[in-house]
Amino acid sequence: MAGELRNWAVMSVVGVIWLTLVVVGAVGRDIHQLSTIADVVPILLILAGVFERWGWRVRLLHPYIVQTPVVRGTWRGELESMWIDPNTGVQSPRKPVYIAVEQSLTESKMRMMTDESSSDQLVGQVQKRSNGRFVLSAIYQNTPTIDRRETSRPHLGAVMLEIYGRPPQRLDGEYWTERQSKGRLEFVGHSSKLADSYREAAAMEFTSAAR
């Protein structure tokens, strides 16, 4: 799906440039005259690739030219698990959680980190729902730290976070796992840097909105 979107993005950019050349009279409408811009096609493709990877994030393009919100960077938040300890009957307390999001116009990849484990995305994307709101969703593989694997085994899970604000100010949503655990997630702090670990994320400085 992401590959198809990228191909359509490249084709659209090249098509718009060709149409512009026709309108201004730089080339004729004859299909055989496509060869007149054959030499610049590689440049057009490079420009389309640069736009898909970086250029689309320019703030002036949002939200009227580019609708996809920019959530790239590291987000700080809280995780509220609904799991209740059967021995004590007490629900787990809220705990700090971070997500690092790498993002292009057509793709996104997320890593979620706590002091007990890290969760790496297997599939996922930023997409627009029928209600007009964008969400960041993913299916992930969770790997607990080695000292916790006797009581907490690696497992699969899913997360869906609604994106609030233009530019994004808050991510809010839920998660579920194959261990039948679930809970809520809320992220309000953002850094443009990408953290590789919980320790690195915990040492970052965060603002209240994506930049």
C-alpha positions in Angstrom: 0.0 0.0 0.0 2.7 2.5 1.0 4.7 1.5 -2.2 1.6 2.3 -4.3 1.1 5.6 -2.6 4.8 6.5 -3.3 4.4 5.6 -6.9 1.3 7.7 -7.3 3.0 10.6 -5.6 5.9 10.5 -8.1 3.6 10.1 -11.1 1.5 13.0 -9.8 4.5 15.3 -9.5 5.8 14.4 -13.0 2.3 14.8 -14.4 1.8 18.3 -12.9 5.2 19.5 -14.2 4.3 18.1 -17.7 0.9 19.8 -17.6 2.6 23.1 -16.6 5.0 22.9 -19.5 2.1 22.3 -21.9 0.2 25.3 -20.5 3.1 27.7 -20.8 3.9 26.5 -24.3 7.3 25.0 -23.4 6.2 21.8 -25.1 3.3 20.8 -27.4 0.4 18.6 -26.7 1.7 15.8 -29.0 2.5 12.7 -26.9 5.6 12.2 -29.1 7.1 15.4 -27.7 7.5 13.7 -24.3 11.1 13.1 -25.4 11.8 16.8 -25.0 11.8 16.4 -21.2 13.2 12.9 -21.1 16.6 14.3 -19.9 15.0 15.9 -16.9 12.9 13.0 -15.8 15.6 11.7 -13.4 15.7 15.1 -11.8 11.9 15.2 -11.5 12.0 11.8 -9.8 14.7 12.9 -7.4 12.7 16.0 -6.5 9.6 13.9 -6.0 11.6 11.6 -3.7 13.0 14.5 -1.7 9.4 15.9 -1.3 8.1 12.5 -0.1 10.9 12.0 2.4 11.4 15.6 3.7 9.8 18.4 1.8 6.2 17.5 2.7 6.9 18.4 6.3 7.3 22.2 5.6 4.7 23.8 7.9 3.4 26.3 5.3 2.1 23.3 3.3 -0.2 22.2 6.1 -3.1 21.5 6.1 -4.3 22.9 2.8 -1.7 21.3 0.4 -0.6 18.4 2.6 -3.2 17.0 5.0 -1.1 14.3 6.6 0.0 15.6 10.1 3.7 15.5 11.0 4.2 13.4 14.1 7.8 12.5 13.5 10.1 12.6 16.6 9.8 11.3 20.1 6.7 11.8 22.2 6.5 11.6 26.0 3.4 10.4 27.7 1.8 8.1 30.3 0.6 4.5 30.1 -2.4 3.4 32.2 -2.8 -0.4 32.3 -6.1 -1.9 33.1 -4.4 -5.0 34.4 -5.3 -5.8 38.1 -2.9 -7.8 40.2 -4.9 -11.0 41.2 -2.9 -11.2 44.5 -3.6 -7.7 45.7 -6.6 -6.6 43.6 -4.8 -3.4 42.9 -4.6 -1.9 39.4 -1.2 -1.0 38.1 -0.1 2.6 38.6 0.4 5.0 35.6 3.9 4.9 34.3 6.0 7.0 31.8 6.1 5.8 28.2 7.8 7.2 25.1 7.2 6.6 21.4 9.7 7.4 18.6 8.1 7.9 15.2 10.0 7.9 11.9 7.8 9.3 9.2 7.7 10.1 5.5 4.6 11.3 3.5 3.5 7.7 2.8 5.1 5.7 5.6 5.6 5.7 9.3 7.4 3.5 11.8 7.0 3.6 15.5 8.9 2.3 18.5 7.3 2.4 22.0 9.5 2.3 25.1 9.0 1.9 28.9 11.4 1.0 31.7 10.2 -2.7 31.4 10.1 -3.3 27.6 10.3 -2.0 24.1 7.7 -2.5 21.3 8.7 -2.4 17.6 6.2 -1.8 14.9 5.6 -4.7 12.4 3.0 -2.9 10.3 1.3 0.5 10.7 0.7 3.9 9.3 -0.8 7.4 9.8 -4.2 7.4 8.1 -7.3 9.5 7.9 -10.5 8.0 9.4 -14.0 8.4 8.1 -14.7 11.1 10.7 -11.9 13.2 9.3 -9.5 12.7 12.2 -6.0 11.2 11.6 -4.7 8.2 13.7 -1.4 6.6 14.2 -1.9 2.8 14.3 0.4 -0.2 14.5 0.7 -3.9 15.2 3.9 -4.4 17.2 6.2 -7.0 18.8 6.9 -6.3 22.5 10.2 -7.5 24.0 10.6 -7.1 27.8 14.0 -6.4 29.3 15.9 -9.6 30.1 15.4 -9.4 33.8 11.6 -9.5 33.4 11.1 -12.3 30.9 10.4 -15.0 33.5 7.1 -13.2 34.4 6.6 -11.2 31.2 7.1 -13.0 27.9 7.5 -11.4 24.5 4.2 -10.9 22.8 2.2 -9.2 20.0 0.0 -6.1 20.5 -1.8 -3.3 18.7 -2.1 0.4 19.3 -4.2 3.2 17.9 -3.6 6.8 18.8 -5.8 9.7 17.6 -3.9 12.8 16.6 -5.2 16.1 18.0 -4.2 19.6 16.8 -2.7 21.3 13.8 0.2 21.0 14.2 -0.2 17.9 16.5 -0.4 18.8 20.2 -1.5 15.5 21.7 -1.8 11.7 20.9 -4.4 9.8 22.7 -5.6 6.2 22.4 -5.5 2.6 23.5 -3.5 -0.6 23.2 -4.4 -4.3 23.3 -2.1 -7.4 23.5 -2.4 -11.1 22.9 -2.0 -11.6 26.6 -5.5 -10.1 27.0 -4.0 -7.0 28.6 -5.1 -3.5 27.5 -4.9 0.1 28.6 -4.8 3.8 27.6 -2.0 5.9 26.3 -1.6 9.7 26.2 1.3 11.7 24.8 1.6 15.5 25.2 5.4 16.2 25.2 7.3 16.2 21.9 11.0 16.3 20.7 12.1 16.5 17.1 14.9 14.0 18.0 14.5 10.3 17.6 15.3 8.2 20.7 16.6 4.7 20.4 16.0 3.6 24.0 14.0 4.4 27.1 17.1 5.9 28.8 17.8 8.2 25.9 14.2 9.3 25.7 14.0 10.0 29.5 17.0 12.3 29.2 15.4 14.4 26.4 13.8 17.8 26.7 10.3 18.1 25.4 8.0 20.8 24.2 4.2 20.8 24.4 3.7 20.5 20.6 5.3 18.9 17.6 7.7 21.2 15.7 
